[in-house]
Amino acid sequence: MTQYQRNIYQCTIEEEDISSDKLLTLVSYNILSASSSKPQFFKTVDIQHLYWNNRKDKILADILQHQPDIISLQEVDKYRMFFYPSLNEQGYDSSYIQRPTKLDGCATFYNRNKYYQIGCIDVQFNDISELVNDDASMKKRVTTHNVGHVLALSELEDDAQIVFVANCHLHWVPGYVNVFL
């Protein structure tokens, strides 16, 4: 089986008035929750690559090689057991929200030597179904059990500089092609 090569896209800034200390590095990964890494869903993937114990250290190394300021992860079901302690040890603080009926959620980490959190808004996408009123078919389509959050981070060196980071796991169901939450 051939090894997959990840495409990395870098944005370059050519404006001379932006100093390198104002650049932000962000990585975002859907890490494929251990509870979702079932062989029947990934028929072309070597089963060894689906086992959590074979993936976790590779995922962490892949993330850290970029020395990101901010890390957004989706399908995180090993937050307390793995990601929080591992990334906390590397100098990251975080916020996590779990899906209401699932084992996974979204986690956002930020470099504590550069930022501190000044706010967080958790988003429950199921709340959208409350707007649908009595249409049971529509309610079923918009009830996704997905979550997200928006963090407000302030720079340690200049607390007037605020960064907003939104992190969510978007939902798609083949039977409901009009629903992308």
Phi and psi in degrees as a GROMACS rama.xvg file:
@    title "Ramachandran Plot"
@    xaxis  label "Phi"
@    yaxis  label "Psi"
@TYPE xy
-78.6863  148.299  THR-2
-84.3956  137.041  GLN-3
-77.7079  134.793  TYR-4
-107.432  120.339  GLN-5
-75.3954  134.666  ARG-6
-86.0923  125.13  ASN-7
-107.477  127.22  ILE-8
-110.039  127.103  TYR-9
-114.38  138.517  GLN-10
-97.7307  126.974  CYS-11
-106.52  141.49  THR-12
-110.176  125.223  ILE-13
-102.237  -4.37127  GLU-14
-70.8463  130.174  GLU-15
-74.8855  -18.3706  GLU-16
-86.9255  2.7447  ASP-17
-100.627  117.287  ILE-18
-81.5874  156.122  SER-19
-64.5136  -23.947  SER-20
-74.2357  -8.36163  ASP-21
-98.4533  -1.89656  LYS-22
-76.6389  147.948  LEU-23
-123.681  134.025  LEU-24
-112.215  124.184  THR-25
-128.695  136.017  LEU-26
-120.96  145.176  VAL-27
-134.103  127.797  SER-28
-135.513  134.684  TYR-29
-89.6954  109.113  ASN-30
-86.0341  -1.46295  ILE-31
61.079  98.7802  LEU-32
-57.4913  147.758  SER-33
-58.8515  -34.3654  ALA-34
-72.4272  -15.9457  SER-35
-103.272  -4.76089  SER-36
-87.8435  63.08  SER-37
-92.3762  134.388  LYS-38
-55.1637  -31.9819  PRO-39
-66.5989  -20.6443  GLN-40
-88.4694  -17.3031  PHE-41
-131.298  68.2312  PHE-42
-68.4847  -21.6867  LYS-43
-97.379  3.86468  THR-44
-102.919  134.378  VAL-45
-58.508  128.914  ASP-46
-56.7712  -29.0736  ILE-47
-61.742  -28.8446  GLN-48
-76.99  -12.4333  HIS-49
-90.265  -20.275  LEU-50
-69.6803  130.13  TYR-51
-55.8864  -45.0035  TRP-52
-63.9708  -23.5869  ASN-53
-85.1259  -18.3329  ASN-54
-102.266  -32.4689  ARG-55
-58.2937  -47.8528  LYS-56
-70.2057  -31.8043  ASP-57
-68.7113  -40.3743  LYS-58
-62.08  -47.7505  ILE-59
-61.658  -45.1538  LEU-60
-63.6357  -39.5178  ALA-61
-62.9248  -41.2456  ASP-62
-65.8514  -50.363  ILE-63
-70.3619  -22.1276  LEU-64
-61.0312  -23.2041  GLN-65
-88.7161  -5.45122  HIS-66
47.2149  55.0789  GLN-67
-73.9985  151.281  PRO-68
-79.3552  -35.4514  ASP-69
-134.831  138.765  ILE-70
-126.54  123.339  ILE-71
-112.328  121.898  SER-72
-122.112  140.314  LEU-73
-120.705  157.322  GLN-74
61.2022  41.4345  GLU-75
-89.625  112.573  VAL-76
-116.414  4.0758  ASP-77
-121.276  38.6581  LYS-78
-62.9305  -59.0243  TYR-79
-70.7442  -33.9208  ARG-80
-79.5201  -31.1641  MET-81
-131.647  -59.7619  PHE-82
-67.2924  -45.8991  PHE-83
-59.2252  -54.1557  TYR-84
-64.9264  -37.9222  PRO-85
-67.087  -45.0148  SER-86
-81.5177  -28.0646  LEU-87
-61.6407  -40.7691  ASN-88
-63.4312  -26.8665  GLU-89
-90.5588  4.56555  GLN-90
98.9063  22.1362  GLY-91
-112.743  137.218  TYR-92
-99.593  169.258  ASP-93
-157.316  169.944  SER-94
-136.881  141.639  SER-95
-137.88  141.11  TYR-96
-133.796  128.172  ILE-97
-96.1863  145.404  GLN-98
-65.5759  145.668  ARG-99
-65.0523  -29.6269  PRO-100
-121.48  12.8147  THR-101
-127.066  175.003  LYS-102
-91.6455  -10.2105  LEU-103
-113.556  173.146  ASP-104
-167.488  -157.477  GLY-105
-114.953  138.136  CYS-106
-128.314  134.781  ALA-107
-122.505  125.497  THR-108
-113.14  148.869  PHE-109
-142.08  146.735  TYR-110
-67.4565  114.241  ASN-111
-70.7142  -13.2541  ARG-112
-85.0326  -4.93093  ASN-113
-122.095  -31.5125  LYS-114
-134.269  158.585  TYR-115
-136.327  150.439  TYR-116
-83.3054  129.285  GLN-117
-111.379  -7.50572  ILE-118
-174.766  159.736  GLY-119
-153.964  133.055  CYS-120
-118.4  120.612  ILE-121
-87.6256  142.707  ASP-122
-120.575  125.628  VAL-123
-107.161  107.831  GLN-124
-65.5003  -20.7568  PHE-125
-62.333  -23.8055  ASN-126
-60.1513  -24.2321  ASP-127
-62.4383  -34.1931  ILE-128
-63.2855  -23.8963  SER-129
-68.1239  -21.6092  GLU-130
-81.034  -12.7362  LEU-131
-81.5221  -17.4315  VAL-132
66.8007  -116.686  ASN-133
-100.029  3.73763  ASP-134
-82.8734  96.1822  ASP-135
-61.964  -38.3495  ALA-136
-64.5505  -44.0412  SER-137
-68.6516  -39.9787  MET-138
-58.1269  -41.4606  LYS-139
-63.3464  -38.6303  LYS-140
-69.4405  -31.6654  ARG-141
-99.5646  -2.93255  VAL-142
-86.6933  99.9141  THR-143
-108.881  -14.1302  THR-144
61.4166  24.482  HIS-145
-99.7301  160.821  ASN-146
-138.248  169.774  VAL-147
-163.279  176.419  GLY-148
-153.557  157.439  HIS-149
-121.114  121.572  VAL-150
-103.397  140.697  LEU-151
-106.623  119.487  ALA-152
-116.858  138.69  LEU-153
-112.289  143.838  SER-154
-72.2655  140.154  GLU-155
-64.2696  -39.8296  LEU-156
-82.0468  -20.0193  GLU-157
-149.671  89.7021  ASP-158
-69.5241  -2.28341  ASP-159
-79.953  -15.572  ALA-160
-90.0658  111.648  GLN-161
-117.041  136.654  ILE-162
-117.284  131.299  VAL-163
-104.826  130.784  PHE-164
-124.538  121.439  VAL-165
-106.106  136.897  ALA-166
-138.572  123.844  ASN-167
-151.89  160.854  CYS-168
-106.987  110.461  HIS-169
-74.9008  150.29  LEU-170
-114.208  137.477  HIS-171
-142.256  132.116  TRP-172
-123.758  123.419  VAL-173
-53.2301  -36.4511  PRO-174
-71.7577  -17.5602  GLY-175
-125.506  73.9863  TYR-176
-65.4644  -13.3123  VAL-177
-88.2952  -2.71812  ASN-178
-106.662  116.021  VAL-179
-131.208  78.737  PHE-180
